[in-house]
Amino acid sequence: MGDYDNAMKYYVEAAGLRSSEPVVVTLDRSWRGKQVSAMAATSAKRLDARMKKMGSAEVTSALFTVRGVFAANQNDWLAAKQDFLHAYSLDPASAFSLNNEGL
């Protein structure tokens, strides 16, 4: 949902547990039966690569968009609008930011 920092935190934490528990529920069947920690470590590496490809403005924009959605869900329309405007100013090419700016 665009909250890359928290996703990375949880992936790293799950990988660090070194759990031998098998993956049971996943959209990627190739992970079924493999270690949860291995899947988390791979996900952290992929997310890190994705974040490096994205500009920091894109990442920050996505974070403000997520904050705006959260604020809108809490009926805090002023905060939502401010977050969406900030997201749009950082990445005007983002369709998600542009869509939410109309609030």
C-alpha distances in whole Angstrom, upper triangle without the diagonal:
4,6,8,11,10,9,12,14,14,15,18,19,19,21,23,24,26,26,28,26,25,22,22,19,17,17,19,22,23,22,24,26,25,24,21,22,22,19,17,19,18,15,15,18,15,12,15,17,14,14,17,17,15,17,16,16,13,11,13,12,8,9,11,9,7,10,12,10,11,14,15,14,17,19,19,20,21,19,16,18,19,15,15,18,17,14,16,19,17,16,18,17,14,14,11,13,16,15,14,17,20,19
4,5,9,9,9,11,13,14,14,17,18,19,20,23,24,26,26,29,27,27,24,25,22,20,19,20,24,25,23,25,28,26,25,22,22,22,20,17,19,18,14,14,16,14,11,13,15,12,11,14,14,12,14,13,13,10,8,9,9,5,6,9,8,6,10,12,11,12,15,16,16,18,20,20,20,21,18,16,18,17,14,13,16,15,12,14,17,14,13,16,15,12,13,11,12,15,15,14,17,19,19
4,6,6,6,9,10,11,12,14,16,17,18,20,22,24,24,27,26,26,23,24,22,20,20,22,25,26,23,25,28,26,24,21,20,21,19,16,18,18,14,13,16,15,11,13,15,13,11,15,16,14,15,13,14,12,9,9,10,7,6,9,9,7,9,12,12,11,14,16,16,18,20,19,20,21,18,16,18,18,14,15,17,16,13,16,18,16,16,18,18,15,17,14,14,18,18,17,19,22,21
4,6,5,6,8,10,10,12,14,15,16,18,20,22,23,25,25,25,22,24,22,20,20,20,24,24,22,24,26,24,23,19,18,19,17,14,15,15,11,10,12,11,8,9,12,10,8,11,13,11,13,11,13,11,8,9,11,9,8,11,12,10,12,15,15,15,18,20,20,21,24,23,24,24,21,19,21,20,17,17,20,17,15,18,19,16,16,19,19,16,18,16,16,20,20,19,21,24,24
4,5,5,6,9,10,11,12,14,15,16,19,21,22,25,25,25,23,25,24,22,22,23,26,26,24,26,27,25,23,20,18,19,18,14,15,16,13,11,13,13,10,10,13,12,10,13,15,13,14,12,14,13,9,10,13,11,9,12,14,12,13,16,17,16,19,21,21,22,25,23,24,25,21,20,22,21,17,19,21,18,16,19,20,17,18,21,21,19,21,19,19,22,23,22,23,26,26
4,5,5,6,9,10,10,12,14,15,17,19,20,23,22,23,21,23,21,20,21,22,25,25,22,24,26,24,21,18,17,18,17,13,14,16,13,11,14,14,11,12,16,15,13,16,18,17,18,16,17,16,12,13,15,13,10,13,15,12,13,16,16,15,18,20,19,20,23,22,24,24,21,20,23,22,18,20,22,20,18,21,23,20,20,24,24,21,23,20,20,24,24,22,24,27,26
4,5,5,6,9,10,11,12,14,16,18,18,21,20,20,18,20,18,17,18,18,21,21,19,21,22,20,18,15,14,15,13,10,12,13,9,8,12,11,8,10,13,12,11,15,17,16,18,16,18,16,13,14,16,13,12,15,15,13,15,18,17,16,19,21,20,22,25,24,26,27,23,22,24,24,20,21,24,22,19,22,24,21,21,24,23,20,22,19,20,24,24,22,25,28,27
4,5,5,6,8,10,10,12,14,16,17,20,20,21,19,21,20,18,19,19,22,22,19,21,23,20,18,15,13,14,13,9,10,11,8,6,9,10,7,8,11,11,10,13,15,15,17,15,18,16,13,15,17,15,13,17,18,16,17,20,20,19,22,25,24,25,28,27,29,29,25,24,27,26,22,23,25,23,21,24,25,22,22,25,24,22,24,22,22,26,26,25,27,30,30
4,6,5,6,9,10,11,13,15,16,20,20,21,19,22,21,20,21,22,24,24,21,23,24,21,18,15,13,15,14,10,11,13,11,9,12,13,11,11,15,15,13,16,19,18,20,18,20,19,15,16,19,17,15,18,19,17,18,21,21,20,22,25,24,25,28,27,29,29,25,25,27,26,23,24,27,24,22,26,27,24,24,27,27,25,26,24,24,28,28,27,29,32,31
4,5,5,6,8,10,11,13,14,17,16,17,16,18,17,17,19,19,22,21,18,20,20,18,16,12,11,13,12,8,10,12,10,9,13,14,12,13,16,16,15,18,21,20,22,20,22,21,17,19,21,18,16,20,20,17,18,22,21,19,23,25,23,24,28,27,29,30,26,26,28,28,24,25,28,26,24,27,29,26,26,29,29,26,27,24,25,29,29,27,30,32,31
4,5,5,6,8,10,12,12,15,15,16,14,17,16,15,17,17,19,18,15,17,18,16,13,10,8,10,9,5,6,9,7,5,9,11,9,11,14,14,14,17,19,19,21,20,23,21,17,19,22,19,18,21,22,19,21,24,23,22,25,27,26,27,30,30,32,33,29,28,30,30,26,27,30,28,25,28,30,27,26,29,28,26,27,25,26,30,30,28,31,34,33
4,5,5,6,9,10,12,15,16,17,16,19,19,18,20,20,22,21,18,20,20,17,14,12,9,10,11,7,7,10,9,6,9,12,11,11,14,15,15,17,19,20,22,21,23,22,19,20,23,21,19,23,24,21,22,26,25,24,27,30,28,29,33,32,34,34,31,30,32,31,28,29,31,29,27,30,31,28,28,31,30,28,30,27,28,32,32,31,33,36,35
4,5,5,7,9,11,14,15,17,16,19,19,19,21,21,23,22,19,20,20,17,14,11,9,12,12,8,9,13,12,10,13,15,14,14,18,19,18,20,23,23,25,23,26,25,21,22,25,22,20,24,25,22,23,26,26,24,27,30,28,29,32,32,34,34,31,30,33,32,28,30,33,30,28,31,33,30,30,33,33,30,32,29,30,34,34,32,34,37,36
4,5,5,7,8,11,11,13,12,15,16,15,18,18,20,19,15,16,16,14,11,8,6,9,9,6,8,11,10,10,13,15,14,15,18,19,19,21,24,24,26,25,28,26,22,24,26,23,22,25,26,23,24,28,26,25,28,30,29,29,33,33,35,36,32,31,34,34,30,31,34,32,30,33,34,31,31,34,34,31,32,29,31,34,34,33,35,38,37
4,5,6,8,10,12,13,13,16,17,16,19,18,19,18,14,16,16,13,10,8,4,6,8,5,5,9,9,8,11,13,13,14,17,18,19,20,23,24,26,25,28,26,23,25,27,25,23,27,28,25,26,30,29,28,31,33,31,33,36,36,37,38,35,34,36,36,32,33,36,33,31,34,35,32,32,35,34,31,33,31,32,35,35,34,37,40,39
4,5,8,11,13,15,16,19,20,20,23,22,23,21,18,20,19,16,12,11,7,9,11,9,8,12,13,11,13,16,16,16,19,21,20,22,25,26,28,26,29,28,25,26,29,26,25,28,29,27,28,31,31,29,32,34,33,34,37,37,39,39,36,35,38,37,33,35,37,35,32,36,37,34,34,37,36,34,35,33,34,38,38,37,39,42,41
4,5,9,10,13,14,17,19,19,22,22,22,21,18,18,17,15,11,9,7,10,12,10,10,14,15,14,16,19,19,19,22,23,23,25,28,28,31,29,32,31,27,29,31,28,27,30,31,28,29,32,31,30,33,35,33,34,38,37,40,40,37,36,39,38,35,36,39,37,34,38,39,36,36,39,39,36,37,35,36,39,39,38,40,43,42
4,6,9,11,13,16,18,19,22,20,21,19,16,17,15,12,8,8,5,8,11,10,10,13,14,14,16,18,19,19,22,24,24,26,28,29,32,31,34,32,29,31,33,30,29,33,33,30,32,35,34,32,36,38,36,37,40,40,42,43,40,39,42,41,37,38,41,39,36,40,41,38,37,41,40,37,38,36,37,41,41,40,42,45,44
4,5,8,10,13,16,17,20,19,19,18,14,14,12,10,7,6,5,8,10,10,11,14,15,16,18,20,20,21,24,25,26,28,30,31,33,32,35,33,30,32,34,31,30,33,33,30,32,35,33,32,35,37,35,36,40,40,42,43,40,39,42,41,38,39,42,40,37,40,42,39,39,42,40,38,39,36,38,41,41,40,42,45,44
4,6,9,12,15,16,20,18,18,16,13,13,10,8,5,7,7,9,11,12,13,15,16,18,19,21,22,23,25,27,28,30,31,33,35,35,38,36,32,35,36,33,32,36,36,33,35,38,36,35,38,40,37,39,42,43,45,46,43,41,44,44,41,41,44,43,40,43,45,42,41,44,42,39,40,38,40,43,43,42,45,47,46
4,7,9,12,14,17,17,16,15,12,11,8,8,6,6,8,10,11,12,14,16,16,18,20,21,22,24,26,27,28,30,32,33,36,35,37,35,32,34,36,32,31,35,34,31,33,36,34,33,36,37,35,36,40,41,43,44,41,40,43,43,39,40,43,42,39,42,44,41,40,43,41,38,39,37,39,42,41,40,43,45,44
4,6,9,11,14,14,12,12,9,7,5,5,5,6,9,10,10,12,14,15,15,18,20,20,21,24,25,26,27,30,31,32,35,35,37,34,32,34,35,32,31,35,34,31,33,36,34,33,36,37,35,37,40,41,43,45,41,40,43,43,39,40,43,41,38,41,43,40,39,42,40,37,37,35,38,41,40,39,42,44,43
4,6,7,11,10,10,10,6,5,5,6,6,5,9,9,8,10,13,13,13,16,18,18,19,22,23,23,25,27,28,29,32,32,34,32,29,31,32,29,29,32,31,28,30,33,30,30,34,34,32,34,37,38,40,42,39,37,40,40,36,36,40,38,35,38,40,38,36,39,37,34,34,32,34,37,36,36,39,41,40
4,6,10,10,9,11,8,5,6,9,10,9,13,13,11,13,17,16,16,19,21,21,21,24,26,25,27,30,31,31,34,34,36,33,31,33,34,30,30,33,32,29,31,33,31,30,34,34,31,34,37,38,40,42,39,37,40,41,37,37,40,39,36,39,41,39,37,40,38,35,34,32,35,38,36,36,39,41,40
4,7,9,9,11,9,7,9,11,12,10,14,15,12,13,17,16,15,18,20,19,20,23,24,24,26,28,29,29,32,32,34,31,28,31,31,27,27,30,29,26,28,30,27,27,31,31,28,31,34,35,36,39,36,34,37,38,34,34,37,37,33,36,38,36,35,36,35,31,31,29,32,34,32,32,36,37,36
4,5,6,9,7,7,10,11,12,10,14,13,10,12,15,14,13,16,18,16,17,20,21,20,23,25,25,26,29,30,31,28,26,28,29,25,25,28,27,24,27,29,26,26,30,30,28,30,33,34,35,38,35,32,35,36,32,32,35,35,31,33,36,34,32,34,32,28,28,26,29,32,30,30,34,35,35
4,6,9,9,9,13,13,15,14,17,16,12,14,17,15,13,17,18,16,17,21,21,20,22,25,24,25,28,29,30,27,25,28,28,24,25,28,26,24,27,28,25,26,30,30,28,30,33,34,35,37,35,32,34,35,32,31,34,34,30,32,35,32,30,32,30,27,26,24,28,30,28,29,32,34,33
4,5,6,8,11,11,14,13,15,14,10,13,15,13,12,16,17,14,16,19,19,19,21,24,23,24,28,29,30,27,25,29,29,25,26,29,28,25,29,30,28,29,32,32,31,33,36,37,38,40,37,34,36,37,34,33,36,35,31,33,36,33,31,33,30,28,27,26,29,31,30,31,34,36,36
4,5,5,9,10,13,13,16,14,12,15,17,15,15,19,19,18,20,23,22,22,25,27,27,28,31,33,34,31,29,32,32,29,30,33,31,29,32,34,31,32,35,35,33,36,39,40,41,43,40,38,40,41,37,36,40,39,35,37,39,37,35,37,34,31,31,30,33,35,34,34,38,39,39
4,6,8,8,11,12,15,12,10,14,15,13,14,17,17,16,19,21,21,21,24,26,26,27,31,32,34,31,29,32,33,29,30,34,32,30,33,35,33,33,37,37,36,38,41,42,43,45,42,39,41,42,38,38,41,39,36,38,40,37,35,37,35,32,32,31,34,36,35,36,39,41,41
4,6,5,8,9,11,9,7,11,12,11,11,15,16,15,17,20,20,20,23,25,25,26,30,31,33,30,28,31,31,28,29,32,31,28,31,33,31,31,35,36,34,36,39,40,41,43,40,37,40,40,37,36,39,38,35,37,39,36,34,37,34,32,32,30,33,36,35,35,38,40,40
4,6,8,9,12,11,10,13,15,14,15,18,19,18,20,23,23,24,26,28,29,30,33,34,36,33,30,33,34,30,31,34,33,30,33,35,33,32,36,37,34,37,40,41,42,44,41,39,42,42,39,38,41,40,37,39,42,39,37,39,37,34,34,32,35,38,37,37,40,42,42
4,7,9,12,11,10,14,15,15,16,19,20,20,22,24,25,26,28,30,31,32,35,36,38,35,33,35,36,33,33,36,35,33,35,38,35,35,38,39,37,39,42,43,44,46,44,41,44,45,41,41,44,43,40,42,44,41,40,42,40,37,37,36,38,41,40,40,43,45,45
4,6,9,7,8,11,12,12,13,16,17,17,20,22,22,23,26,27,28,30,33,33,36,33,31,33,35,31,31,35,34,31,34,37,34,34,38,39,37,39,42,43,44,46,42,40,43,43,40,40,43,41,38,40,42,39,38,41,39,36,36,35,37,40,39,39,42,44,44
4,5,5,7,9,10,11,13,14,16,17,19,20,22,23,25,26,28,29,32,32,34,32,29,32,33,30,30,33,33,30,32,35,33,33,36,37,35,37,40,41,43,44,41,39,42,42,38,39,42,40,37,39,41,38,37,40,38,36,36,34,37,40,39,39,42,44,43
4,5,5,6,9,10,11,12,14,15,16,18,20,21,22,24,26,27,30,29,32,29,26,29,30,27,26,30,30,27,29,32,30,29,32,34,32,33,37,37,39,40,37,36,38,38,35,35,38,37,34,36,38,35,34,37,36,33,34,31,33,37,36,35,38,41,40
4,5,5,6,9,10,10,12,14,15,16,18,20,21,23,25,26,28,28,30,28,25,28,30,27,26,29,29,27,29,32,30,29,33,34,33,34,37,38,39,40,37,36,38,38,34,35,38,36,33,36,38,35,34,37,36,33,34,32,33,37,37,36,38,41,40
4,5,5,6,9,10,11,12,14,15,17,18,20,21,23,25,28,27,30,28,25,28,30,27,27,30,30,28,30,33,31,31,34,36,34,36,39,39,41,42,39,37,39,39,35,36,38,36,34,36,38,35,34,37,35,32,34,32,34,37,37,36,39,42,41
4,5,5,6,9,10,11,12,14,15,16,18,20,21,23,26,26,28,26,23,26,27,24,24,28,27,25,27,30,28,28,32,33,31,33,36,37,38,39,36,34,37,37,33,33,36,34,31,33,35,32,31,34,32,29,30,29,31,34,33,33,36,38,38
4,5,5,6,9,10,10,12,14,15,16,18,20,21,24,23,26,24,21,23,25,22,21,25,25,22,25,28,26,25,29,31,29,31,34,34,35,36,33,31,34,34,30,30,33,31,28,31,33,30,29,32,31,28,29,27,29,32,32,31,34,36,36
4,5,5,6,9,10,11,13,14,15,17,19,20,23,23,25,24,21,23,25,23,22,26,26,24,26,29,28,28,31,33,32,33,36,36,37,38,35,33,36,35,31,32,34,32,29,32,33,30,29,32,31,29,30,28,30,33,33,33,35,38,38
4,5,5,6,9,10,11,12,14,15,17,19,22,22,25,23,20,23,25,22,22,26,26,24,27,29,28,28,32,33,32,34,37,37,38,39,35,33,36,35,31,31,34,32,29,31,33,29,28,31,29,27,28,27,29,32,32,32,34,37,37
4,5,5,6,8,10,10,12,14,15,16,20,20,22,20,17,20,22,19,19,23,22,20,23,26,24,24,28,29,28,30,33,33,34,35,32,30,32,32,28,28,30,29,25,28,29,26,25,28,26,24,25,24,25,28,29,28,31,34,33
4,5,5,6,9,10,10,12,14,15,18,18,20,19,16,18,20,18,18,21,22,20,22,25,24,24,27,29,28,30,33,32,33,34,31,29,31,30,27,27,29,27,24,27,28,25,24,27,26,24,26,24,25,28,29,28,31,34,33
4,5,5,6,9,10,11,13,14,17,18,21,19,16,19,21,19,20,23,24,22,25,27,27,27,30,32,31,33,36,35,36,36,33,31,33,32,29,29,31,28,25,28,29,25,24,28,26,24,26,25,26,29,30,30,32,35,35
4,5,5,6,9,10,11,13,16,17,19,17,15,18,20,17,18,22,22,20,23,26,25,26,29,30,30,32,34,34,34,35,32,30,31,31,27,27,29,27,24,26,27,24,22,25,23,21,23,22,24,27,27,27,30,33,33
4,5,5,6,9,10,11,14,14,16,14,12,15,16,14,15,18,18,17,20,22,22,22,25,27,26,28,31,30,31,31,28,26,28,27,23,23,26,23,20,23,24,21,19,23,21,19,21,20,21,24,25,25,27,30,30
4,5,5,6,9,10,12,12,16,14,12,15,17,15,16,19,20,19,21,24,24,24,27,29,29,30,33,32,32,32,29,28,29,28,24,25,26,24,21,23,24,20,20,23,22,20,23,22,22,26,27,26,28,31,32
4,5,5,6,9,12,13,16,14,13,16,18,16,17,21,21,21,23,25,25,26,29,30,31,33,35,34,34,34,31,29,31,29,26,26,27,25,22,24,24,21,20,23,21,20,22,22,23,25,27,27,29,32,33
4,5,5,6,10,11,14,11,10,14,15,13,15,18,18,18,20,22,22,23,26,27,28,30,32,31,31,31,28,26,27,27,23,22,24,22,19,20,21,18,16,19,18,16,18,18,19,22,23,23,25,28,29
4,5,5,8,8,11,9,7,11,12,11,12,16,16,16,18,20,21,22,24,26,26,28,30,29,29,29,26,24,25,24,21,20,22,19,17,18,19,16,15,18,17,15,18,18,18,21,23,22,24,27,28
4,5,7,8,12,11,10,13,15,14,15,18,19,19,22,24,24,25,28,29,30,32,34,32,32,32,29,27,28,26,23,23,24,21,19,20,21,17,16,19,18,17,21,20,20,23,25,25,26,30,31
4,6,9,11,10,10,13,15,14,16,19,19,20,22,24,24,26,28,29,30,32,34,33,32,32,29,27,28,27,23,23,24,21,18,19,20,16,15,18,16,15,18,19,19,21,23,24,25,28,30
4,6,8,6,7,10,11,11,13,15,16,17,19,20,21,23,25,26,27,29,31,29,28,28,26,24,24,23,20,19,20,18,15,16,16,13,11,14,13,12,15,16,16,18,20,21,21,25,26
4,5,5,7,9,10,11,13,15,15,17,19,20,22,23,25,26,28,29,30,29,28,27,24,23,23,21,19,18,18,16,13,14,14,10,10,13,12,12,16,16,15,18,20,21,21,24,26
4,5,5,6,8,10,11,12,14,15,17,18,20,21,22,24,26,27,29,26,26,25,22,21,21,19,16,17,17,14,12,14,13,9,10,14,14,13,17,17,15,18,21,20,20,24,25
4,5,5,6,9,10,10,12,14,15,16,18,20,21,22,24,26,26,24,23,22,20,19,18,16,14,14,13,11,9,10,9,5,6,10,11,11,15,14,12,15,18,17,17,21,22
4,6,5,6,9,10,10,12,14,15,17,18,20,21,23,24,25,24,23,22,20,18,18,17,14,13,14,11,8,10,10,7,6,9,9,8,12,11,10,13,16,15,16,19,20
4,5,5,6,9,10,11,13,14,16,17,19,20,21,23,25,23,23,22,19,18,18,17,14,14,15,12,9,12,13,9,9,13,13,11,14,13,12,15,17,16,17,21,21
4,5,5,6,9,10,11,12,14,15,16,18,20,21,23,20,20,19,16,15,16,14,11,11,12,9,7,10,11,7,9,12,13,12,15,13,11,15,17,16,16,19,20
4,5,5,6,9,10,10,12,14,15,16,18,20,21,19,18,17,15,13,13,12,9,8,10,7,4,7,8,6,6,9,10,8,11,10,8,11,13,12,12,16,16
4,5,5,6,9,10,11,12,14,15,17,19,20,19,18,18,15,13,14,14,10,10,12,10,7,9,11,9,9,11,12,9,11,9,8,12,13,12,13,16,17
4,5,5,6,9,10,11,12,14,15,17,18,17,17,17,14,12,14,13,9,10,12,10,8,11,13,11,11,14,15,12,14,12,11,14,15,13,14,18,17
4,5,5,6,9,10,10,12,14,15,16,14,14,14,10,9,10,9,5,7,9,7,5,9,10,9,11,13,15,12,14,11,9,12,14,11,12,15,14
4,5,5,6,9,10,10,12,14,15,14,13,14,11,8,10,10,6,6,9,8,6,8,11,11,10,12,13,10,11,8,6,10,10,8,9,13,12
4,5,5,6,9,10,11,13,14,14,14,15,12,9,12,12,9,9,12,12,9,12,15,14,14,16,16,13,14,10,10,13,13,10,13,15,14
4,5,5,6,9,10,11,12,11,12,12,9,7,10,10,7,8,11,11,10,13,15,14,15,17,18,15,16,13,11,15,15,12,13,16,14
4,5,5,6,9,10,10,9,9,9,7,4,7,8,5,6,9,9,9,11,14,14,15,15,17,14,14,11,10,12,12,8,10,12,10
4,5,5,6,9,10,10,10,12,10,7,9,11,9,8,12,13,11,13,16,17,16,17,18,15,14,11,10,13,12,8,11,13,11
4,5,5,6,9,9,10,12,10,8,11,12,10,11,14,15,14,16,19,19,19,20,21,18,18,14,14,17,15,12,14,16,13
4,5,5,6,5,7,8,6,5,9,10,9,10,13,14,14,16,18,19,19,20,22,19,19,15,14,17,16,12,13,15,12
4,5,5,5,6,9,8,5,8,11,10,10,13,15,14,16,19,20,20,20,22,19,18,14,14,15,13,10,12,12,9
4,5,8,9,12,11,9,12,14,13,13,17,18,17,19,22,22,22,23,24,21,20,16,16,18,16,13,15,15,12
4,5,8,11,10,9,13,14,13,15,18,19,18,21,23,24,24,25,26,23,23,19,18,20,19,15,17,17,14
4,6,9,9,8,11,13,13,14,17,18,19,20,22,24,24,24,26,23,22,19,18,20,18,14,15,15,12
4,6,6,6,9,10,11,12,14,16,17,18,20,21,23,23,25,22,22,19,17,19,18,14,14,15,11
4,6,5,6,9,10,10,12,14,15,16,18,20,21,21,23,21,20,17,15,16,15,11,11,12,8
4,5,5,6,9,10,11,12,14,15,17,19,20,20,23,21,21,18,16,17,16,13,12,12,9
4,5,5,6,9,10,11,12,14,15,17,18,19,22,19,20,17,14,16,16,13,12,14,11
4,5,5,6,9,10,10,12,14,15,16,17,19,17,16,13,11,13,13,9,9,11,8
4,5,5,6,8,10,10,12,14,15,15,18,16,16,13,11,12,12,8,7,8,6
4,6,5,6,9,10,11,12,14,15,18,16,17,15,12,13,14,11,9,11,10
4,5,5,6,9,10,11,12,13,16,14,15,12,9,12,13,10,9,12,11
4,5,5,6,9,10,10,11,13,11,12,9,6,8,9,6,5,9,8
4,5,5,6,9,10,10,13,12,13,11,8,9,11,8,6,9,10
4,5,5,6,9,10,13,12,14,13,9,11,13,11,9,13,13
4,5,5,6,8,10,9,11,9,6,9,11,9,9,12,13
4,5,5,5,8,7,9,9,5,6,9,9,7,11,12
4,6,6,10,10,12,12,9,10,13,12,10,14,15
4,6,9,9,12,12,9,11,14,14,12,16,17
4,5,6,9,10,8,9,12,13,12,15,17
4,5,8,9,7,7,11,12,10,13,16
4,6,9,8,8,11,13,12,15,18
4,5,5,6,9,10,11,13,16
4,6,5,6,9,10,12,14
4,5,5,6,9,11,12
4,5,5,6,9,11
4,6,5,7,10
4,6,6,8
4,5,6
4,5
4
